[in-house]
Structure formats: C-alpha cells, structure tokens
C-alpha cells in the first residue's frame, strides 16, 4: 500500500523558526557549532608540552655528536626545574 497525494500535489513540509530560519539551516548551524566545540580542545592542547628544545645541540653548554646525530644538555637550577615542569 502506498500513499500519494492526489493531483500532483507535494507533501513536502517546510518548517520555519520564529526568526525565519529554516529547520535545515538551523540543524546545519548546530552541527557546525558541535564540530567546532569538539575540535577546539584538541587544537588548544596541540601546542608544545614541557621543555621546547633549542634549535641546535651547539646551543647547549654541553654537546656532542657522531655521524649526524647530536646531543646537547644543560644543568637546570631548582627554580628552572620548577618553571620547566610545573605541577598540577
């Protein structure tokens, strides 16, 4: 059994909100806001964590290298350690 409108009429329903926005536009806007709110925390947390390394091992007080691999190190004071590794 199939229901069809008589005389070529359309049963399409258009829902408009009080401000004149269609239901489809409203749902698309809500979807975009939801996606934005889900992506925002990951983007905000994507920055560097901990100590950002210097551009070259030569910029550290103690450094060494072999076959293209370089390592640099620096001794931190207690105050520098507290700034570099903040506690929660």
N, C-alpha and C positions, 0 to 999 in steps of 0.2 A: 504494500500500500504506500502510495506516495502522495504527499500534499503539495499542490502547486497553486499559485494564485491564478484567478480567472482573468482573462482578457489581457494578458501580458503585463500585469501589474508586478511591481517589485516588492518583496517583503523586507528589503534591506532597512535596517533601523539605524538612525543616526542619533547618537546621544551627545548632547551639548551640555557642558557645565555652565554654572552661573556666569562665569566671565567670558563665555563664548568659545572656549577651547573645546575641541572635540575630545572624545574619550580616548581615541588612539594617540593623539598628540600628548595628552596627559600621561598615558602609560609609557610612552617613549621617553618623556621627560623624567618620569620616576625611575625608569630603567637606567638612564644615563647618570642620574644622581647616585643611584645604588652602586653602579660600576665605579664611579669616581670615588665614592666613600670606601669601597673595598680596595682600590689601588693606592689610595693616598697613604695609608700606614706603611706599605712596603716601599714606596718611593721615599718617604720621610726617613725610614730606617736604613736606606741604602748607602748612606754616607760611610766614610771610613771609620773603623772601630779601633780603639786602642791607640797605639803609637803609630803615626804615619812615618814610614821610613824616609830617610834622606835620599836624594836623587842618585848619589854615588857612594860607594864604600869609602872612597877617599875623603869624604866629608866627616867621617868619624875619627876620633882621636887614635883608635887602634884599628888597623885594617890589614887585610892580607888577600892574596888572590893567586889562582893557579888555573891555567887552561881556560880562561874566560869566566871563571867563577870567582866572585869576590865576596868577602865578608867583612863587615865593619861592626865595631862595638864601642859602647861608651858606658862608663860607670855613672849611675844616677845617684844623686843625693836623696835622703829620705823625703824631702819636700818635692823633688822632681818625680819621685815614685808615686807620691800621693796625687799629684796633678795628672800623671800619665795613666794611672789605674784608679779612678775614683770608685769608691764603694757605693753600693746601692743604698 
